[in-house]
Amino acid sequence: MHLSDLRPALVFRFLLILLFLNLIACSEKQAEDPLNRIPDPKTLNESYVSNPDNILSASAVAGLNSRLSPLDQAGLAHIDVAVVKSAGDMIPKETAHALFRKWKIGDAEKDNGLLILLVIDQRRIEFETGYGLEGPLPDVICKRIQQRDMVPLLKQGKYDEAVTRGVEAVINQVENEGKPAATADSTQADTALPVAPLPPAYAVPEPPAADDMTAIPAEPPYEAREPAFFSQDAGLGTLVTGSILYLIFAGLLLIRISANNAGSGGLYKILIFIPLIFINVTILFGVIRWSVWAALLAYYLALAICTNIYFLVITAGMRTTAADRHARYIYLNRKIHGLDWTVYIFPLPLLILLWPLLKNRLRKYRHAPYICRHCRNLMTRMDEEQDDTALNAAQQKEESLLSVDYDVWQCAPCGERLVLSYENLDSKAKTCDTCKAKTLQFKTRKVVKRATKSAGGWGWATYSCANCGAEQQEKFTIARIQESSGSSSSSSSSSSWSSSGSSRSSSSSSGGSSGGGGAGSSW
């Protein structure tokens, strides 16, 4: 089987795969801006927490919303919390400022908004405040809350507790701003909002009290650092890149395996595509938290394992499939034909163990001396010039066309001869139906009906035998001309995206602007 013999259906399936990947790539372009993947909490059923990567637990999100809602409704402050795995190439401070302006956090007249942003891969907290909160929450207080209440917990990976404690500290600061310190006999003002204690799950040892910033360890200046490519979490870009590379190598491998197995090999098709589907599903739905490096390595290892399994099965089946030495050579040579490139792309254990073993077996099967079946003496192989005397005209013609090579073994004591044929799998010559020699060569190709947009075409390919002169015709088909569907796909694509972001919020605080204040800390 040659590449030209592939059916149009296979090509069509391959084009469908490419179209699917192209659609994924187009959808990825819509999400290239990291801000687009962080939803505005006001569009999440009056939520105050944006948690797109599910870093915070559901109970923590519910607790935060229950604490922040009355604060907003009372008009004291509108606090939004955003926790994301990555902000892409953006500096967290820039991300916080851009999100604040995009979401318009806080009341339009009071500018009483605050955004608390955590960027996990850059290990950074950012507070962004509106003009109206710069009194109760000056930069130094924001810094103190981060260093005292959040950073120690974040270093331990306790994101729920860190965010909850930080929010409680901010609420206490906003509610008690301008009030005298409460004494043991004093009662709280009726107008003050109650401050709920931390849930038991968030109970942590109280950090040392600090009355001023001198008690807080000095933090080295923050330097914006771009996450290394291979340390980023795998996303659609990784999925598309990995899938395309995987499909290229898997396609080349399956085409060769299908040819070597006379069109069969369905088991290997299933075996090869199962890991691809598994990896893609886990990336798309976040079942496994892949890094870019780990995902690309998984694509490679999956294909390498499938390839090595194929060679292991061949190695195990050599002795059981073929009866004699010559038949084993034919079997093995056909099974591994055209797969030399896999040795260098998927080397272990193929390069170290399997490939040398298979090549050594091929040499032994063809070149080891045969034993004469009559007198049991070792036979010797004639050289290329001598063995022509033992071949008929058709066999000599096959050798001259390099379609078949013949080895002639002769027993010196009894004169017994053994003629063995070795087909050249790279030869395009075909077997003649008349003389049965592999001497049929392509002559002409004539199109009888051209393909159109509504129907496929067909024609005749003529072959001529170099041995007996007979001619033979084979019918070939031409695939229908495909119409371009670019305009229709683009229109449907635009309509499918038009509904995004249509949800609105009735929050009492919406329209605030950032004053540029706040603070940032690393952990």
C-alpha positions as CSV (number, residue, x, y, z in Angstrom):
1,M,0.0,0.0,0.0
2,H,1.3,3.4,-1.0
3,L,0.3,6.9,0.3
4,S,-1.4,7.5,-3.0
5,D,-3.7,4.6,-2.3
6,L,-5.2,6.3,0.8
7,R,-9.0,6.6,0.5
8,P,-10.5,10.1,0.4
9,A,-12.4,9.3,3.5
10,L,-9.2,9.1,5.5
11,V,-8.1,12.5,4.2
12,F,-11.5,13.9,5.0
13,R,-11.3,12.6,8.6
14,F,-7.9,14.2,8.9
15,L,-9.2,17.5,7.6
16,L,-12.0,17.3,10.2
17,I,-9.5,16.9,12.9
18,L,-7.6,20.0,11.6
19,L,-10.8,21.9,11.5
20,F,-11.6,21.0,15.1
21,L,-8.1,22.1,16.2
22,N,-8.6,25.3,14.3
23,L,-11.8,26.0,16.1
24,I,-10.1,25.5,19.4
25,A,-7.3,27.8,18.4
26,C,-9.9,30.5,17.4
27,S,-11.6,30.2,20.8
28,E,-8.2,30.5,22.5
29,K,-7.6,33.8,20.7
30,Q,-10.8,35.1,22.3
31,A,-9.3,34.2,25.7
32,E,-5.7,35.4,25.1
33,D,-6.2,38.4,27.4
34,P,-5.8,37.0,30.9
35,L,-8.4,39.5,32.1
36,N,-11.1,37.9,30.0
37,R,-10.8,34.6,31.9
38,I,-11.4,36.3,35.3
39,P,-15.1,36.8,35.6
40,D,-16.6,39.9,37.2
41,P,-18.1,38.8,40.5
42,K,-21.1,40.9,39.9
43,T,-22.0,38.6,37.0
44,L,-21.9,35.5,39.3
45,N,-25.3,35.8,41.0
46,E,-24.4,38.8,43.2
47,S,-21.1,37.2,44.3
48,Y,-18.1,39.1,45.6
49,V,-15.6,36.4,44.8
50,S,-14.0,35.5,41.5
51,N,-12.5,32.1,41.8
52,P,-12.2,30.8,38.1
53,D,-9.5,28.2,38.9
54,N,-11.3,26.8,42.0
55,I,-8.4,27.6,44.3
56,L,-10.7,28.6,47.1
57,S,-13.1,25.9,48.4
58,A,-16.8,26.3,48.0
59,S,-17.4,26.8,51.7
60,A,-14.7,29.6,51.8
61,V,-16.4,31.4,48.9
62,A,-19.8,31.1,50.6
63,G,-18.4,32.4,53.8
64,L,-16.7,35.4,52.1
65,N,-19.9,36.3,50.2
66,S,-21.9,36.2,53.4
67,R,-19.5,38.6,55.1
68,L,-19.0,41.0,52.2
69,S,-22.7,41.4,51.2
70,P,-23.9,43.3,54.3
71,L,-20.8,45.5,54.2
72,D,-21.7,46.5,50.6
73,Q,-25.4,46.9,51.3
74,A,-24.6,49.2,54.3
75,G,-22.7,51.4,51.9
76,L,-19.4,51.1,53.9
77,A,-17.3,49.4,51.2
78,H,-17.6,47.1,48.2
79,I,-14.8,44.5,48.4
80,D,-14.2,42.1,45.6
81,V,-11.8,39.1,45.9
82,A,-10.1,37.5,42.9
83,V,-7.9,34.4,43.2
84,V,-6.3,33.1,40.0
85,K,-3.6,30.6,39.1
86,S,-1.9,33.0,36.7
87,A,-2.2,36.5,35.3
88,G,-0.2,35.5,32.2
89,D,2.5,38.0,31.3
90,M,0.9,40.8,33.3
91,I,2.4,42.2,36.5
92,P,-0.1,41.5,39.4
93,K,-0.3,45.3,40.2
94,E,-1.2,46.1,36.6
95,T,-3.7,43.2,36.7
96,A,-5.4,44.5,39.9
97,H,-5.6,48.1,38.5
98,A,-7.0,46.9,35.2
99,L,-9.6,44.6,36.8
100,F,-10.7,47.4,39.2
101,R,-11.3,49.7,36.3
102,K,-13.0,47.0,34.2
103,W,-15.3,45.9,37.0
104,K,-15.9,49.5,38.3
105,I,-15.7,48.3,41.9
106,G,-17.5,50.5,44.5
107,D,-20.1,53.2,44.5
108,A,-19.8,55.8,41.8
109,E,-20.1,58.7,44.3
110,K,-18.2,57.3,47.3
111,D,-15.5,55.4,45.4
112,N,-15.5,52.9,48.3
113,G,-14.2,49.9,46.3
114,L,-11.4,47.5,47.2
115,L,-10.0,44.6,45.2
116,I,-8.0,41.8,46.9
117,L,-6.1,39.9,44.2
118,L,-4.0,36.7,44.6
119,V,-1.8,35.5,41.7
120,I,-0.7,32.0,42.7
121,D,2.1,31.4,40.1
122,Q,3.8,34.7,40.9
123,R,3.1,34.3,44.7
124,R,1.7,37.8,45.0
125,I,-1.0,39.6,46.9
126,E,-2.3,43.0,45.7
127,F,-4.8,45.4,47.3
128,E,-6.2,48.1,45.0
129,T,-8.3,50.8,46.7
130,G,-10.7,53.4,45.5
131,Y,-10.4,57.1,46.6
132,G,-13.0,56.7,49.2
133,L,-11.2,54.0,51.1
134,E,-7.8,55.6,51.2
135,G,-8.7,57.1,54.6
136,P,-9.6,53.9,56.5
137,L,-7.3,51.8,54.4
138,P,-4.1,53.7,53.7
139,D,-1.2,51.9,52.0
140,V,0.6,51.2,55.3
141,I,-2.5,49.5,56.8
142,C,-3.0,47.4,53.6
143,K,0.6,46.3,53.8
144,R,0.3,45.5,57.5
145,I,-2.8,43.3,56.9
146,Q,-1.1,41.4,54.2
147,Q,2.1,40.8,56.1
148,R,0.5,40.1,59.5
149,D,-2.7,38.2,58.5
150,M,-2.1,36.7,55.1
151,V,1.5,36.0,54.1
152,P,2.2,33.5,57.0
153,L,-0.8,31.4,55.9
154,L,-0.1,31.7,52.2
155,K,3.5,30.4,52.7
156,Q,1.8,27.2,54.1
157,G,-0.5,27.0,51.1
158,K,-3.6,27.8,53.3
159,Y,-5.4,29.9,50.7
160,D,-8.9,29.7,52.3
161,E,-7.6,30.8,55.7
162,A,-5.4,33.5,54.3
163,V,-8.1,35.2,52.3
164,T,-10.7,34.8,55.0
165,R,-8.4,36.3,57.7
166,G,-7.3,39.1,55.4
167,V,-11.0,40.0,54.6
168,E,-11.9,40.0,58.3
169,A,-9.0,42.3,59.1
170,V,-10.1,44.7,56.3
171,I,-13.7,44.6,57.5
172,N,-12.6,45.4,61.1
173,Q,-10.5,48.3,59.8
174,V,-13.4,49.8,57.8
175,E,-16.1,49.3,60.4
176,N,-14.0,50.6,63.3
177,E,-12.3,53.5,61.5
178,G,-12.7,56.7,63.5
179,K,-14.1,54.9,66.6
180,P,-12.5,55.1,70.1
181,A,-11.0,52.0,71.4
182,A,-13.6,49.9,73.2
183,T,-13.1,49.4,77.0
184,A,-14.0,46.4,79.0
185,D,-17.3,48.0,80.3
186,S,-18.2,49.7,77.1
187,T,-20.8,48.4,74.8
188,Q,-20.6,48.4,71.0
189,A,-22.7,51.0,69.1
190,D,-25.9,49.7,67.8
191,T,-25.0,51.0,64.4
192,A,-21.8,48.9,64.1
193,L,-22.0,45.8,62.0
194,P,-21.3,42.7,63.9
195,V,-18.0,41.0,63.1
196,A,-18.4,37.3,62.9
197,P,-15.7,35.1,64.4
198,L,-13.7,33.0,62.0
199,P,-15.2,29.6,61.4
200,P,-13.5,26.7,63.3
201,A,-12.0,25.4,60.0
202,Y,-10.1,28.7,59.7
203,A,-8.8,28.8,63.3
204,V,-5.1,29.4,63.2
205,P,-2.6,30.6,65.9
206,E,-2.8,34.4,66.3
207,P,0.3,36.1,64.9
208,P,2.2,38.5,67.2
209,A,0.5,41.8,67.6
210,A,2.2,44.7,65.9
211,D,1.3,48.4,66.5
212,D,3.4,49.8,63.7
213,M,5.3,48.7,60.6
214,T,8.6,48.4,62.5
215,A,7.4,45.1,63.9
216,I,6.9,43.7,60.4
217,P,10.0,42.2,58.7
218,A,11.2,44.2,55.8
219,E,10.3,42.7,52.5
220,P,12.7,43.0,49.6
221,P,11.5,45.2,46.7
222,Y,9.1,43.3,44.4
223,E,10.5,42.6,41.0
224,A,8.1,41.8,38.3
225,R,8.9,38.3,37.1
226,E,7.4,36.6,34.1
227,P,6.6,32.9,34.8
228,A,8.8,30.6,32.9
229,F,7.0,29.0,29.9
230,F,7.3,25.4,31.2
231,S,6.2,26.3,34.7
232,Q,2.9,27.8,33.5
233,D,-0.3,25.7,33.8
234,A,-1.3,23.9,30.6
235,G,-4.2,25.5,28.7
236,L,-5.7,25.5,25.3
237,G,-2.5,26.6,23.7
238,T,-0.7,23.6,25.1
239,L,-3.6,21.3,24.1
240,V,-3.5,22.6,20.4
241,T,0.3,22.4,20.1
242,G,0.5,19.0,21.8
243,S,-2.4,17.6,19.8
244,I,-1.1,18.7,16.4
245,L,2.4,17.3,17.1
246,Y,0.8,14.1,18.4
247,L,-1.5,13.7,15.4
248,I,1.4,14.3,13.0
249,F,3.6,11.6,14.4
250,A,0.6,9.3,15.2
251,G,-0.6,9.7,11.6
252,L,2.8,8.9,10.1
253,L,3.0,5.9,12.4
254,L,-0.5,4.6,11.6
255,I,-0.1,5.0,7.9
256,R,3.1,2.9,8.0
257,I,1.6,0.3,10.3
258,S,-1.5,0.0,8.2
259,A,0.7,-0.5,5.1
260,N,2.9,-3.0,6.9
261,N,-0.2,-5.0,8.1
262,A,-2.0,-5.0,4.8
263,G,-4.6,-2.3,5.9
264,S,-5.3,-3.8,9.3
265,G,-4.0,-2.3,12.6
266,G,-7.3,-1.2,14.1
267,L,-6.1,-2.1,17.6
268,Y,-3.2,0.3,17.3
269,K,-5.5,3.1,16.2
270,I,-7.5,2.7,19.4
271,L,-4.4,2.3,21.5
272,I,-2.7,5.4,20.1
273,F,-5.8,7.7,20.4
274,I,-6.9,6.8,23.9
275,P,-4.0,8.6,25.6
276,L,-4.6,11.7,23.4
277,I,-8.2,11.9,24.4
278,F,-7.4,11.3,28.0
279,I,-4.7,14.1,28.2
280,N,-7.0,16.6,26.3
281,V,-10.0,15.9,28.5
282,T,-7.9,16.4,31.7
283,I,-6.5,19.7,30.4
284,L,-9.9,21.0,29.2
285,F,-11.8,20.2,32.3
286,G,-9.0,20.6,34.8
287,V,-9.2,17.0,36.0
288,I,-5.4,17.0,36.4
289,R,-3.4,20.2,37.0
290,W,-0.8,19.9,34.2
291,S,2.0,22.3,33.7
292,V,3.0,23.0,30.1
293,W,6.2,20.9,30.6
294,A,4.3,18.0,32.1
295,A,1.5,18.0,29.4
296,L,4.0,18.1,26.5
297,L,6.0,15.3,28.2
298,A,2.8,13.3,28.6
299,Y,2.0,13.6,24.9
300,Y,5.5,12.4,24.0
301,L,5.6,9.5,26.5
302,A,2.1,8.3,25.4
303,L,3.2,8.1,21.8
304,A,6.5,6.6,22.7
305,I,4.9,3.9,24.9
306,C,2.4,3.0,22.1
307,T,5.3,2.7,19.5
308,N,7.4,0.5,21.8
309,I,4.4,-1.7,22.5
310,Y,4.0,-2.3,18.7
311,F,7.6,-3.4,18.5
312,L,7.3,-5.6,21.6
313,V,4.3,-7.4,20.0
314,I,6.3,-7.9,16.8
315,T,9.2,-9.3,18.8
316,A,6.9,-11.7,20.7
317,G,5.1,-12.9,17.6
318,M,8.1,-13.7,15.4
319,R,8.4,-17.4,16.3
320,T,4.7,-18.1,16.6
321,T,3.5,-16.4,13.4
322,A,5.9,-17.8,10.8
323,A,6.8,-21.5,10.4
324,D,10.2,-21.4,8.8
325,R,13.2,-19.0,8.7
326,H,12.4,-17.5,5.3
327,A,8.8,-16.9,6.3
328,R,9.9,-15.2,9.5
329,Y,12.2,-12.9,7.6
330,I,9.3,-11.9,5.3
331,Y,7.0,-11.4,8.3
332,L,9.5,-9.3,10.3
333,N,10.8,-7.3,7.4
334,R,7.3,-6.2,6.4
335,K,6.3,-5.4,10.0
336,I,9.1,-3.0,10.6
337,H,9.5,-1.6,7.1
338,G,9.7,2.2,7.0
339,L,9.8,2.6,10.8
340,D,13.5,3.4,11.2
341,W,12.7,7.0,12.1
342,T,10.8,5.9,15.3
343,V,14.1,4.6,16.7
344,Y,15.5,8.1,17.0
345,I,12.3,9.9,18.1
346,F,11.2,7.3,20.7
347,P,14.5,5.7,21.6
348,L,13.9,3.9,24.9
349,P,13.8,0.9,25.0
350,L,13.5,0.8,21.2
351,L,17.0,2.0,20.3
352,I,18.8,0.2,23.1
353,L,17.1,-3.2,23.0
354,L,14.4,-3.9,20.5
355,W,15.7,-2.4,17.2
356,P,19.2,-4.1,17.5
357,L,17.4,-7.4,18.3
358,L,15.1,-7.2,15.3
359,K,17.9,-6.1,12.9
360,N,20.1,-9.0,14.2
361,R,17.2,-11.4,13.6
362,L,16.8,-10.2,10.1
363,R,20.5,-10.7,9.4
364,K,20.4,-14.2,10.8
365,Y,17.2,-15.2,9.0
366,R,18.7,-14.2,5.6
367,H,22.5,-14.7,5.8
368,A,22.9,-17.7,8.1
369,P,23.8,-20.8,6.1
370,Y,21.0,-23.3,5.3
371,I,21.3,-27.0,5.9
372,C,20.7,-29.2,2.9
373,R,17.6,-31.3,3.4
374,H,19.1,-34.2,1.6
375,C,22.6,-34.7,2.9
376,R,22.4,-32.4,5.9
377,N,25.6,-30.4,4.9
378,L,25.9,-26.7,5.1
379,M,24.9,-24.9,1.9
380,T,26.7,-21.9,0.4
381,R,25.1,-18.8,-1.2
382,M,26.0,-17.9,-4.8
383,D,27.1,-14.4,-5.5
384,E,24.9,-12.0,-7.6
385,E,26.6,-13.0,-10.9
386,Q,26.5,-16.7,-10.4
387,D,22.9,-16.9,-9.2
388,D,21.5,-15.6,-12.5
389,T,22.2,-19.0,-14.0
390,A,19.8,-20.5,-11.5
391,L,17.0,-18.0,-12.2
392,N,14.4,-18.0,-15.0
393,A,13.7,-15.0,-17.3
394,A,10.9,-13.6,-15.1
395,Q,13.1,-13.7,-12.0
396,Q,16.0,-12.1,-13.8
397,K,13.6,-9.3,-15.0
398,E,12.4,-8.8,-11.4
399,E,16.0,-8.4,-10.2
400,S,16.8,-6.0,-13.0
401,L,13.8,-3.9,-12.0
402,L,14.9,-4.1,-8.3
403,S,11.4,-5.3,-7.4
404,V,12.6,-8.7,-6.0
405,D,16.0,-9.9,-4.9
406,Y,16.8,-13.6,-5.1
407,D,19.3,-15.6,-3.0
408,V,20.4,-19.0,-4.4
409,W,21.9,-21.5,-1.9
410,Q,23.7,-24.6,-3.3
411,C,24.9,-27.7,-1.6
412,A,28.4,-28.6,-2.9
413,P,28.3,-32.4,-2.1
414,C,24.9,-33.2,-3.6
415,G,24.2,-30.2,-5.9
416,E,20.8,-29.3,-4.2
417,R,19.7,-25.7,-4.8
418,L,17.4,-23.5,-2.8
419,V,16.0,-20.3,-4.4
420,L,14.5,-17.8,-2.0
421,S,12.8,-14.5,-3.0
422,Y,13.0,-11.2,-1.0
423,E,10.5,-8.6,-2.1
424,N,11.6,-4.9,-2.3
425,L,8.9,-3.2,-0.3
426,D,9.9,0.2,-1.6
427,S,9.4,-0.8,-5.3
428,K,6.3,0.6,-7.0
429,A,6.2,-2.4,-9.4
430,K,3.1,-4.6,-9.1
431,T,2.4,-8.2,-9.7
432,C,1.3,-9.1,-13.2
433,D,-2.0,-11.1,-13.4
434,T,-0.7,-12.9,-16.5
435,C,2.8,-14.0,-15.7
436,K,2.6,-13.6,-11.8
437,A,6.0,-11.7,-11.8
438,K,6.4,-8.4,-10.0
439,T,7.2,-6.6,-13.2
440,L,4.0,-4.5,-13.8
441,Q,4.9,-0.8,-14.1
442,F,2.8,2.3,-14.4
443,K,2.3,3.5,-18.0
444,T,-0.5,6.1,-18.4
445,R,-3.3,7.7,-16.5
446,K,-6.5,8.8,-18.1
447,V,-9.4,10.8,-16.4
448,V,-12.7,9.7,-17.8
449,K,-14.9,11.9,-15.6
450,R,-13.6,15.0,-13.9
451,A,-14.6,15.8,-10.3
452,T,-17.1,18.7,-9.7
453,K,-18.5,20.4,-6.6
454,S,-21.5,18.0,-6.7
455,A,-19.9,14.7,-7.6
456,G,-16.5,12.9,-7.7
457,G,-14.7,11.8,-10.8
458,W,-12.9,8.6,-12.0
459,G,-10.6,7.3,-14.6
460,W,-8.3,4.4,-15.6
461,A,-4.6,3.8,-14.8
462,T,-2.8,1.6,-17.3
463,Y,0.1,-0.6,-16.3
464,S,2.4,-2.6,-18.6
465,C,4.3,-5.8,-17.7
466,A,8.1,-5.6,-18.5
467,N,8.3,-9.4,-18.5
468,C,5.4,-10.6,-20.7
469,G,4.2,-7.3,-22.3
470,A,0.6,-7.7,-21.0
471,E,-1.3,-4.5,-20.1
472,Q,-3.6,-4.1,-17.2
473,Q,-6.0,-1.4,-16.2
474,E,-7.1,-0.2,-12.7
475,K,-9.9,2.2,-12.0
476,F,-9.2,5.1,-9.7
477,T,-11.5,7.7,-8.2
478,I,-11.2,11.5,-7.7
479,A,-12.7,13.1,-4.6
480,R,-15.4,15.7,-5.0
481,I,-14.2,19.3,-5.0
482,Q,-15.0,20.8,-1.6
483,E,-16.7,24.2,-1.4
484,S,-15.2,26.8,0.9
485,S,-17.2,27.3,4.1
486,G,-15.3,30.1,5.5
487,S,-18.1,32.7,5.4
488,S,-20.7,30.5,7.0
489,S,-18.4,29.3,9.8
490,S,-17.3,32.8,10.6
491,S,-20.9,34.1,10.8
492,S,-21.9,31.2,13.1
493,S,-18.8,31.8,15.1
494,S,-19.6,35.4,15.7
495,S,-23.1,34.7,16.7
496,S,-22.0,32.0,19.2
497,W,-19.8,34.6,21.0
498,S,-22.3,37.4,21.0
499,S,-24.1,36.2,24.1
500,S,-21.1,36.2,26.3
501,G,-21.0,38.7,29.1
502,S,-24.7,39.4,28.8
503,S,-25.5,38.9,32.5
504,R,-26.0,42.0,34.5
505,S,-25.8,42.8,38.2
506,S,-28.1,44.8,40.5
507,S,-25.4,45.3,43.0
508,S,-25.7,48.5,45.1
509,S,-22.1,49.3,44.3
510,S,-21.1,49.6,40.7
511,G,-19.3,52.4,39.1
512,G,-16.4,53.2,41.3
513,S,-12.9,54.1,40.1
514,S,-9.4,53.2,41.4
515,G,-7.4,55.8,43.3
516,G,-4.2,53.9,42.6
517,G,-3.7,53.2,46.3
518,G,-3.2,49.9,48.1
519,A,-0.2,47.6,48.6
520,G,1.4,44.4,47.4
521,S,3.3,41.6,49.1
522,S,5.1,38.4,48.0
523,W,5.1,35.1,49.9
